[in-house]
Amino acid sequence: KDAEDLTRGILLEAEGNDPPPVTLLDAGGGSNALATVLERDRGLFTRLEARGVAVVMLWHWTPRAHDLALLQAFEALGVRPTATAMVLNGAHAREGWDAYDGLRGQPIYQAALRAGAAEVWMPALRQDVALEVERKGLLFGHARHGRVPEWRQGVAPVDGDAATELGLWMEDVAPEWAPIGSWVRP
């Protein structure tokens, strides 16, 4: 219930008189809060778009085909975001990209691509670096430059080797994200 209330509050703020230029809402981790909010208020995305707020869905996938259940739930609700990206994370495909063949072959995935979803192949970030950034709660841009934002004071920056590795990874990832770069400006 708390996740639903928080999600609804964020979306209603974006719908307000002075919508923020960018609102990123991570509905991952198996959370169905966003789906629940949209089930109760099916016109929310339409109202947001009428106010000039583009709704962009970034789906981060593992190779497990059953992960597509949430996408199917959104489709069943009639949710039509302005843009959609299907992000395939190399961290979940250590043996090769063919690990995603089963997921990519599913009818719901193929339907999303036919409807205009962009497919993004994200190379894996070295696990120790990813974990350090995640545990410290830093954004990649901050971590890459050895900075800690004001809102994370008291946290040490990532070490120099990790920052260098992260910078190299960000350079590798940039071309993969280029097709949707205008959707997710930093």
C-alpha positions in Angstrom: 0.0 0.0 0.0 2.8 2.4 0.8 4.4 1.8 -2.6 1.1 2.5 -4.3 0.6 5.8 -2.3 4.1 6.9 -3.1 3.8 6.0 -6.8 0.4 7.8 -7.1 1.9 10.9 -5.3 4.8 11.1 -7.6 2.6 10.8 -10.7 0.1 13.4 -9.4 2.9 15.8 -8.7 4.0 15.3 -12.3 0.4 16.1 -13.3 0.4 19.3 -11.3 0.4 22.9 -12.5 4.2 23.1 -12.8 5.2 19.6 -13.9 8.9 18.7 -13.4 11.0 18.4 -16.6 11.9 14.8 -15.7 10.4 12.3 -13.3 12.0 8.9 -13.1 10.0 6.2 -11.4 11.6 2.8 -11.1 8.8 0.3 -10.9 11.2 -2.7 -10.9 11.9 -5.4 -8.4 8.6 -7.2 -9.1 6.6 -4.2 -7.7 3.1 -3.9 -9.1 2.4 -0.5 -7.5 2.4 1.3 -10.8 0.1 -1.2 -12.3 -2.3 -0.9 -9.3 -2.3 2.9 -9.6 -3.0 2.7 -13.3 -5.8 0.1 -12.8 -7.5 2.6 -10.4 -6.9 5.6 -12.6 -6.7 4.5 -16.3 -6.7 8.0 -17.6 -3.6 9.2 -15.7 -1.0 8.7 -18.5 -3.4 10.4 -21.0 -3.7 13.4 -18.6 0.0 13.5 -18.1 0.7 13.6 -21.8 -2.0 16.3 -22.3 0.0 18.4 -19.8 3.2 17.9 -21.8 4.7 15.2 -19.6 5.9 12.3 -21.8 5.5 8.9 -20.3 8.4 6.7 -21.1 8.6 3.1 -20.0 12.0 1.5 -19.7 11.6 -2.3 -19.2 14.8 -3.9 -17.8 14.7 -7.6 -18.6 16.4 -10.7 -17.5 16.2 -13.7 -19.8 13.3 -15.2 -17.9 10.2 -15.2 -20.2 7.9 -15.2 -17.2 9.1 -11.6 -16.4 6.9 -10.5 -19.2 3.8 -10.9 -17.0 4.1 -7.3 -15.9 4.3 -6.0 -19.5 1.3 -8.2 -20.3 -0.6 -6.7 -17.3 0.1 -3.1 -18.5 -1.1 -4.1 -22.0 -4.3 -5.5 -20.5 -4.9 -2.2 -18.8 -4.6 -0.4 -22.1 -1.5 1.6 -20.9 0.0 3.3 -23.9 3.1 5.3 -22.9 4.6 7.9 -25.3 7.7 5.7 -25.8 8.9 2.3 -24.6 12.4 0.7 -24.4 13.1 -3.0 -23.9 16.5 -3.1 -22.1 18.4 -6.3 -22.3 21.1 -6.3 -19.5 24.3 -8.2 -20.3 24.8 -8.8 -16.6 22.1 -11.4 -16.9 23.6 -12.9 -20.1 27.1 -13.8 -19.0 27.2 -16.8 -21.4 26.1 -14.7 -24.4 23.3 -12.6 -25.7 21.5 -15.7 -27.0 20.3 -16.2 -23.4 17.6 -13.7 -24.4 16.3 -15.6 -27.4 13.4 -17.2 -25.5 12.3 -13.9 -24.0 12.6 -12.0 -27.3 10.6 -14.7 -29.1 7.6 -14.3 -26.9 4.5 -12.8 -28.6 4.0 -10.0 -26.0 7.7 -8.9 -26.5 7.4 -9.1 -30.3 4.1 -7.1 -30.1 5.8 -4.3 -28.1 8.6 -4.1 -30.8 6.0 -3.9 -33.6 4.2 -1.1 -31.7 7.5 0.9 -31.7 9.4 -0.1 -28.6 13.1 0.3 -29.0 15.4 -2.5 -28.1 18.5 -1.6 -26.1 21.4 -4.0 -25.6 23.2 -2.9 -22.4 26.7 -4.5 -21.9 27.4 -5.8 -18.4 29.2 -3.7 -15.9 31.8 -5.4 -13.8 29.9 -6.8 -10.8 32.1 -5.4 -8.1 31.8 -1.9 -9.6 28.0 -2.2 -10.0 27.6 -3.4 -6.4 29.8 -0.6 -5.0 27.8 2.1 -6.8 24.5 0.5 -5.8 25.4 0.1 -2.2 26.5 3.7 -1.9 23.3 4.9 -3.6 25.2 7.0 -6.2 24.2 7.9 -9.7 26.7 6.7 -12.3 27.6 10.2 -13.4 28.6 11.1 -9.8 30.5 7.8 -9.3 32.3 8.1 -12.6 33.8 11.4 -11.5 34.5 10.4 -7.9 31.9 12.8 -6.6 29.2 12.4 -3.9 26.1 14.6 -4.2 25.0 16.7 -1.3 22.0 14.4 -0.7 24.5 11.5 -0.1 26.9 13.3 2.2 28.7 10.9 4.5 29.2 8.3 1.7 32.7 7.8 0.4 33.1 8.2 -3.4 33.9 5.0 -5.4 37.6 4.2 -5.6 39.7 5.4 -8.5 39.8 2.0 -10.3 36.1 1.5 -10.0 35.5 5.1 -11.3 37.8 4.4 -14.3 36.0 1.1 -15.0 32.6 2.8 -14.7 33.8 5.5 -17.1 34.9 3.0 -19.7 31.6 1.1 -19.3 29.6 4.3 -19.8 31.5 5.0 -23.0 30.7 1.4 -24.2 27.0 1.8 -23.2 26.5 5.3 -24.9 26.0 4.0 -28.4 23.5 1.4 -27.2 21.4 4.1 -25.5 21.8 6.6 -28.4 18.4 5.6 -30.1 16.6 6.6 -26.9 18.9 9.3 -25.6 16.4 12.1 -26.2 13.9 10.2 -24.0 16.1 9.9 -21.0 18.2 13.1 -20.8 20.3 13.2 -17.7 
